């Protein structure tokens, strides 16, 4: 397990001056400047259902520090945020997540889990597996909005290089930008090997 990200639904915090609509517009401007992964907060059907729960509309002015969650889902493309958390996950959950990737025959997967606490088995923390992504986004681990960077790409590349070193050398040899360096390094290694044998 290379990295764990905690996702949060779209949320705004009141300042006692601006309406919900204005706070959403301000948040969307900030989100656009941070990263392309963050989609805008949209007042859609789901958001309107949350308004109904709170008994407000988009012209409501939240009190200072009043926090309103605007979605049920925690999706960064729909206004949510994310943070990296430690890989503190219990043995049972590790086994279950690995078993899922083996059953689906996926060498790399992103598994979306909803639970109260990953350090306890899912069946004891109201846990459920939502979906499995065969092409997960690693950028959210390496450029988190909060938490420590988890260098997932580095771990994956090291794994592939250690497992297939000759293919890695071949790829370097064929890469146009690295071809001169790769060919020079290989030639030097061959000369060194011949020198040591002679």
Secondary structure as UniProt FT lines:
FT   STRAND          4..8
FT   STRAND          11..13
FT   HELIX           20..34
FT   TURN            36..37
FT   HELIX           45..54
FT   TURN            58..59
FT   TURN            64..65
FT   STRAND          67..69
FT   HELIX           76..78
FT   STRAND          81..85
FT   HELIX           91..103
FT   TURN            104..105
FT   STRAND          110..114
FT   TURN            118..119
FT   HELIX           122..124
FT   TURN            125..126
FT   STRAND          128..133
FT   HELIX           139..142
FT   HELIX           152..163
FT   HELIX           165..174
FT   TURN            176..178
FT   HELIX           179..197
//
